[in-house]
Structures are given as structure tokens and as C-alpha cells.
Amino acid sequence: MSTSSYNHSSGAAAGVEALAVAIADLRFNWSGATDQTLAIERFGLRTGERVLLRGPSGCGKSTLLAAMSGVVDVPAGTVRIAGTDVGALPQSHRDAFRVDHIGLIFQSFNLIPWLSVRDNVVLPCRFSAQRRQRLSGTPQDDAQKLLVALGIAEHSDTPAGNLSYGQQQRVAAARALIGTPDLILADEPTSALDPEAKDRFLSLLSREAAHSGAALLVVSHDPGLEHHFDRVIQMSEINAPKVDPC
Ligand SMILES: Nc1ncnc2c1ncn2[C@@H]1O[C@H](COP(=O)(O)OP(=O)(O)OP(=O)(O)O)[C@@H](O)[C@H]1O
């Protein structure tokens, strides 16, 4: 694991096809805000790379994840995910692109509480032919394998709403990983866990991302998680927004 020694521009120079993420000259302001939120000249994640992103509250980490997943419009610059400029896609295509290529894990897991754990995990495969094509077996078989790997297989048939927070978190991780997306984005995925559970969860997530070849970007304030990652980045190293002087 390296801390900050990586040359962000060298990632982009390595070639778009070797990168899960390649950002260039990205600028973003929230509507009505006078201060810029994002001004990122270069940022890249290699295929299969695992990166921890840190930075103080309000510095734009979640906004960057929203720009990477195509949830917000990017008015200037390019955000390439697996070689595709997400910002150039029309909104309807962007939603389809996201489910094909990106696994998302957020603090609120957005599981469907009345569906079984296994049915929650297979959901991305119902919406994405690409995810289905990348499965090694049936969606249910692959879901079960992930649930075993994440240590929660005994709850496969339980409604997701009946699980504890930590258990739901592992279900959200399995749902993000199924069908091997190119990129997993996780925003504060461990904030409500005790230190031991945080460590265990990140071990599992990091191991499963490595196993599937997905790049992994985790935003977290939690200390002591660095050893799970290839690289640790401070937001201030990549983001230099202009601040309105008035
Ligand atoms: N939907 C929104 N509309 C307008 N402004 C927003 C919106 N979301 C975030 N912001 C603003 O953008 C800036 C960056 O917020 P963001 O949530 O990206 O920061 P963060 O680094 O993820 O913070 P935290 O660590 O507290 O989650 C903040 O000033 C915030 O107020």
C-alpha cells in the first residue's frame, strides 16, 4: 500500500483501457452554490486497484462518487468508467451504464426489505444483461456463492428487512459485487460498525473485489483501515476547487 506517492497523471497516461476510472479536467458546482465543489485535473483507478479516499467533511467526496456514477451531470471535463465517458451519455443510457458497470454501496443500503436476501442480491442481474453474461452460473447460484464468501449464507431466504445493520451491509456488498462490475464505489460503508466489524467487513469486500477483478473506491473517515487498500488518497491531493473570495 502506498500513501500519496502515486502520480495521478501517470494513471491516465497508462492508457484508458488499463483504467477502471480516468477523470480529466472535471469541474462541478452544485446549483446555486458560489464555491466550486470539484476541480480535478487528473485522477485514475487501475483495473482491480483498491483505493481509500479520505478528506474532511464537506470537501466533496460524495459529490465525486455521484459524478463517477453519473448521478449528477458533469458540466466540464470527462469521467471515463471502463473506457466510456459517462458524462457524454444521455441520462437514460447513464442509468443502464451504471447498473452494467458499477456496484454501489452506500450508508443507506437501499435493500428491498420484504424481498429475501438472495433476491436482493440478484436484482442487478434482472436489470443488466451484461451482469448476467458475466455470471459463472445462474444468478441465484452466484448470489449464494457471494453470500457464503461474505459469511451470511444462512440468511439467504430471510427477508432483508429482518437482518441487523451489519448483516444488511454484507448483503449490499454482495449485490454490488454480483456479475463482476468494473468498479465498486462505497461511501462510508462502515460508519455504524464497531472497529472489529469494520475491519472484518473491509477484509471481505477487498478480498471479493480482488477476486472479481473490480476496482474498489471506498470513502471513509474511519482510522486504521489503510492496510486493506493499495493506495490511500487525500481529497486535497486531487481536488483544488476555486473558492469565491467574497
Ligand atoms: N444535493 C446537494 N445540493 C447542494 N449542495 C450539495 C448537495 N450535496 C452536497 N452539497 C454540498 O457540496 C459540498 C460537498 O459535499 P459532499 O457531501 O460531497 O462532501 P463529503 O466530503 O462527502 O462530506 P462528508 O464527509 O460529510 O460526507 C458541501 O458543501 C455540501 O453542502
The ligand as an ORCA input file, in Angstrom:
! r2SCAN-3c Opt
* xyz 0 1
  N     -27.528     17.796     -3.216
  C     -26.765     18.857     -2.928
  N     -27.164     20.105     -3.261
  C     -26.410     21.193     -2.991
  N     -25.208     21.133     -2.368
  C     -24.755     19.923     -2.009
  C     -25.502     18.728     -2.266
  N     -24.780     17.671     -1.804
  C     -23.652     18.181     -1.275
  N     -23.630     19.529     -1.399
  C     -22.554     20.422     -0.959
  O     -21.357     20.030     -1.623
  C     -20.245     20.106     -0.735
  C     -19.572     18.740     -0.688
  O     -20.464     17.806     -0.091
  P     -20.144     16.244     -0.062
  O     -21.332     15.561      0.525
  O     -19.696     15.830     -1.397
  O     -18.905     16.214      0.942
  P     -18.227     14.973      1.683
  O     -16.764     15.207      1.597
  O     -18.770     13.701      1.140
  O     -18.725     15.184      3.170
  P     -18.981     14.100      4.349
  O     -17.637     13.520      4.683
  O     -19.540     14.931      5.459
  O     -19.970     13.089      3.823
  C     -20.798     20.556      0.613
  O     -20.571     21.947      0.731
  C     -22.275     20.252      0.528
  O     -23.031     21.182      1.272
*
